[in-house]
Amino acid sequence: MELTWVTIAASLCMGLGAAFLFVFAVKRDWFKNLEDAKYQVFWSDVEQLVDSTEEQTDGSEPEKR
């Protein structure tokens, strides 16, 4: 029974820590420009696709970045 209370206390501490981290992040505007990160990932995938297509058509290797 003692171990049950320890696990309950630990889970409550982790939950409160996550809630405080979320509030801190919102107050610091860490969630302000989520769209920018999305487009950075999207366009990097498109560039890799174009590089691999160029390699197949002319037989040369794409430049390493």
N, C-alpha and C positions, 0 to 999 in steps of 0.2 A: 504494500500500500504506500510505503514511503517513496518508492521509485515513481509511482504514478503522480504524486504531488510535485516531484522534481521535474518530470516531463511536462506537466501542465504549466508550471512556472516558467520553464524554458521556452515553451511555445508562446506564452503570453509576452515574454520579453522580446522574442523575435518579431512577433506581430506588431508590438508597439514601436520597436526599432524601425520596421519597414514603414509604418505610418508616419513616423517623424521624418524619415528620410524623404518620403513622398512630399510632405508639406514643405520641407526645406527646399527641395528641388523646384517645386512650384513657385515658391517665393523668390528664388534666385533666377527665375525664367529659363530653367534648363529645358523646358518643354516648349519654348517659344517658336523655333523654326524646325519642326520635325519634317516638313516637306523638303527642305534643302538636303537633308541626309538621304531621303528617299531618292531624290533625283541624282545625287552623287553616285549612289549604288547603281541606279538604273543606267546612267550614261557610261559608267565604267564597264558594265556588262556589254553594252552596245559596242564600245571600242574594242573589246576583246573579240567579239564576234566578227567585226570588220577586219581586224588584224588576221584572224585565222582564215577568213575568206580570201584575203589578199595573198596569203601564203599558198593557198591551194591553186590560185589562178596563175601566178607567175613563177612559182617554184622557189621563191626566195623566202628567207626567214624574216619575220617581223622584227623591228628594232626592240631591244630590251629596254625597259624603263626602270 
